[in-house]
Amino acid sequence: MGMLDGKAAIITGGTSGIGEACVELFVQEGARVVIAARREAEGEALAARLGQAASFIRTDVAREADVRAMVAHCLSRFGRLDCLVNNAGTPGTMAPIAEFDAEKFDALVGVHLRGTLLGMKHAAPAMLAQGAGSIVNLGSLAAHFAGLSGHAYTAVKAAIVQVSRNVAIELGEGGVRVNSVSPGAIVTGIFGKGAGQTEAEAAKGFDTLKAHFTTVQAIRRPGMPVDIACAVAWLSSDLAGFVNGEDVKVDGGMPGGFTWSRSREFRAGMAKR
């Protein structure tokens, strides 16, 4: 018996990294899952591999029509919506403030923050009608410590953590919980993609990431997507039924941020691989 037996979930950005790990674990724990992402071939392949418990719908979370369709697809396919994981994201850059790029910032806001707000907007009515539900939004350790990421990415992730608390106060009265998870140094392709690499190129840099991320926290191993998926699954389950408005840091015990120069040096090295 899994901790998500009988639940229907939507996981955005579910075709790679943390999102894919969440999809796989949710199905393993008994949930039926809608995989919502932009990469159609990868999403259909993942759904086919997982069988009847999974369904893919192409979704750009920055577009409200897509998010509305995503929720409708879950209700049509599975008859209910118990869990929403707002995970979709794009990488930021480590540019100095004097090189702030307003267009790139708007794109980050569109996917991360706008996408999270739209997901909550369209999931809330279905969950409130049921009198129960769980929303988990992906924040970042960069929302709490300085020097871990670029200024724009830090800003949108901090906003996600705070708005999660705010919406939790509203929806909690209707039995719907809202929490966030802030990953630390996790081995995913977002670092390579942020340095301009393709998905395939970014994956080739995982050994570099693993070696680097072994040394940045108290637990001396790299964080992996499944580490985040486990926290997300628990928050989505009834086992966390009295947890609301919290941000759970999953970072292996990282004591603080990096220096700006160290972060930029590491990311520049990724771009050369």
C-alpha positions in Angstrom: 0.0 0.0 0.0 1.5 3.3 -1.1 1.2 6.6 0.7 -0.6 8.2 -2.3 -3.0 5.3 -3.0 -6.2 6.6 -4.8 -4.9 10.1 -5.3 -4.9 11.9 -8.7 -2.0 14.3 -9.2 -0.6 16.8 -11.7 3.1 17.4 -11.9 4.4 20.2 -14.1 7.8 20.0 -15.7 7.5 16.3 -15.4 9.7 15.1 -18.2 13.1 15.5 -16.6 15.0 16.1 -13.4 13.0 16.6 -10.2 9.7 16.5 -12.1 10.4 13.2 -13.7 11.5 11.8 -10.3 8.3 13.0 -8.8 6.2 11.4 -11.5 7.9 8.0 -11.0 7.7 8.1 -7.2 4.0 9.2 -7.2 3.1 6.3 -9.5 5.1 3.9 -7.3 3.2 5.2 -4.3 -0.1 4.5 -5.8 -1.1 7.8 -7.5 -2.4 8.4 -10.9 -0.5 11.2 -12.5 -0.9 13.8 -15.2 2.5 14.7 -16.6 2.4 18.3 -17.8 5.3 19.6 -19.7 6.4 21.2 -23.0 8.5 18.3 -24.4 5.9 16.2 -26.1 8.0 13.2 -27.2 9.6 12.8 -23.8 6.3 13.1 -22.0 4.5 10.6 -24.2 7.4 8.1 -23.7 7.3 8.5 -20.0 3.5 8.0 -19.8 3.8 4.9 -22.0 6.4 3.5 -19.8 4.3 4.0 -16.6 1.1 2.6 -18.1 -2.5 3.5 -17.2 -1.5 5.3 -14.1 0.0 8.2 -16.1 -1.2 10.6 -18.8 0.7 13.3 -20.6 -0.6 16.7 -21.8 1.6 19.3 -23.5 1.6 22.3 -21.2 3.3 25.7 -21.2 2.6 26.8 -17.6 3.1 30.5 -18.6 -0.1 30.3 -20.8 -3.3 30.3 -18.8 -5.2 28.4 -21.5 -2.7 25.5 -21.2 -3.0 25.4 -17.4 -6.8 25.5 -17.5 -6.6 22.6 -20.0 -4.2 20.7 -17.8 -6.5 20.7 -14.8 -9.5 19.8 -17.0 -7.5 16.9 -18.4 -6.9 15.5 -15.0 -10.5 15.8 -13.9 -11.7 14.2 -17.2 -9.1 11.4 -17.0 -9.1 10.6 -13.3 -12.3 12.2 -12.0 -10.6 14.3 -9.3 -7.5 16.3 -8.4 -5.8 15.7 -5.1 -2.3 16.9 -5.6 -0.6 19.6 -7.7 3.1 19.9 -7.9 4.2 23.2 -9.5 7.7 22.2 -10.6 8.1 23.6 -14.1 11.1 25.9 -14.4 13.8 27.4 -16.5 17.4 28.2 -15.6 18.6 31.6 -14.6 22.0 33.2 -15.2 24.7 34.6 -12.9 24.9 38.0 -14.5 26.0 41.1 -12.5 23.2 43.5 -11.6 24.6 46.0 -14.1 23.8 43.4 -16.8 20.3 42.7 -15.6 18.2 41.5 -18.6 14.5 42.6 -18.3 13.4 40.2 -21.0 15.0 37.2 -19.4 13.6 38.2 -16.1 10.1 38.4 -17.6 10.6 34.9 -19.0 11.6 33.6 -15.6 8.6 35.2 -13.9 6.3 33.8 -16.6 7.3 30.2 -16.1 8.2 30.1 -12.4 6.0 32.6 -10.6 3.1 33.1 -13.1 3.0 29.4 -13.7 2.8 28.6 -10.0 0.0 31.2 -9.5 -2.0 29.9 -12.5 -1.6 26.3 -11.3 -3.0 27.2 -7.9 -5.8 29.3 -9.4 -7.1 26.5 -11.6 -6.5 23.7 -9.1 -8.1 25.4 -6.1 -11.8 25.2 -7.2 -11.6 21.4 -7.8 -9.8 20.8 -4.5 -12.1 23.1 -2.5 -15.1 21.3 -4.0 -13.7 18.0 -2.6 -12.8 19.6 0.7 -9.3 18.4 0.5 -6.1 18.7 -1.5 -2.4 19.4 -1.4 -0.4 21.8 -3.5 3.4 21.7 -3.4 5.4 24.5 -5.1 9.1 24.2 -5.9 11.1 27.0 -4.3 14.9 27.0 -3.9 17.6 27.4 -1.3 18.4 30.5 -3.2 15.2 32.0 -1.7 16.9 31.8 1.7 20.6 32.3 1.2 22.5 34.8 -0.9 25.1 33.9 -3.5 23.6 30.6 -4.6 22.1 31.8 -7.9 21.5 34.8 -10.1 19.5 37.9 -8.9 16.5 37.2 -11.1 16.2 33.5 -10.2 16.6 34.3 -6.5 13.8 36.9 -6.7 11.3 34.6 -8.4 12.0 31.7 -6.1 11.7 33.9 -3.0 8.4 35.1 -4.3 7.2 31.5 -4.7 8.1 30.6 -1.2 6.2 33.6 0.2 3.1 33.3 -2.0 2.8 29.7 -1.0 2.5 30.8 2.6 -0.1 33.4 1.7 -2.3 31.0 -0.4 -2.0 28.4 2.4 -3.7 30.7 4.8 -6.6 31.2 2.3 -7.1 27.6 1.1 -6.4 26.0 4.5 -9.8 27.0 5.7 -11.3 24.8 2.9 -9.1 21.8 3.7 -6.5 22.4 1.0 -2.9 22.6 2.1 -0.2 24.6 0.3 3.5 24.1 1.0 6.8 24.6 -0.8 10.0 22.6 -1.0 13.4 24.4 -1.4 16.0 22.1 -3.0 19.7 22.6 -2.3 22.4 21.4 -4.6 20.6 18.8 -6.7 22.1 17.0 -9.7 19.9 18.1 -12.6 20.3 19.5 -16.1 19.2 23.0 -15.1 22.8 24.0 -14.3 24.1 23.0 -17.7 21.1 24.5 -19.5 21.7 27.7 -17.7 25.2 27.8 -19.1 23.7 27.4 -22.6 24.0 23.7 -23.1 21.4 21.4 -24.7 19.6 18.8 -22.6 22.0 16.1 -23.9 25.0 18.2 -23.2 23.8 19.1 -19.7 23.4 15.4 -18.9 27.0 14.8 -19.8 28.0 17.1 -17.0 26.4 15.2 -14.3 29.6 13.6 -13.1 31.1 17.1 -12.7 28.0 18.2 -10.7 28.1 15.1 -8.5 31.8 15.7 -7.6 31.1 19.4 -6.9 27.9 18.8 -4.9 29.5 16.2 -2.7 31.4 18.9 -0.8 28.9 21.7 -0.4 26.8 20.4 2.5 27.1 18.4 5.7 25.9 15.1 4.1 28.8 14.2 1.9 27.0 13.0 -1.2 25.3 14.9 -4.1 21.6 15.6 -3.8 19.6 13.7 -6.4 16.1 14.4 -7.8 14.6 11.5 -5.9 15.6 13.3 -2.6 13.3 16.1 -3.6 10.6 13.8 -4.9 10.5 12.0 -1.5 9.8 15.3 0.3 7.2 16.3 -2.3 5.4 13.0 -2.1 5.2 13.1 1.7 3.8 16.7 1.7 1.3 15.6 -0.9 0.2 12.6 1.2 -2.2 12.4 4.2 0.8 11.7 6.4 1.5 15.5 6.2 -2.2 16.3 6.8 -1.4 19.0 9.5 1.5 20.6 7.6 0.4 23.8 5.9 2.2 27.0 4.9 5.7 25.6 5.4 8.8 25.6 3.3 10.8 22.4 3.6 14.5 22.8 2.8 16.0 19.6 1.3 19.7 20.5 1.2 21.7 17.9 3.1 22.6 20.5 5.7 24.0 23.4 3.7 25.0 26.0 6.3 24.8 29.1 4.1 25.4 30.7 0.7 28.5 30.8 -1.5 30.5 33.8 -2.5 29.4 35.4 -5.7 32.8 34.8 -7.4 32.7 31.1 -6.5 29.2 30.6 -7.9 30.1 32.4 -11.1 33.3 30.5 -11.5 31.5 27.2 -11.2 28.8 28.1 -13.7 31.4 29.4 -16.2 33.1 26.0 -15.9 29.9 24.3 -16.8 29.5 26.3 -19.9 32.9 25.0 -21.2 31.9 21.4 -21.0 
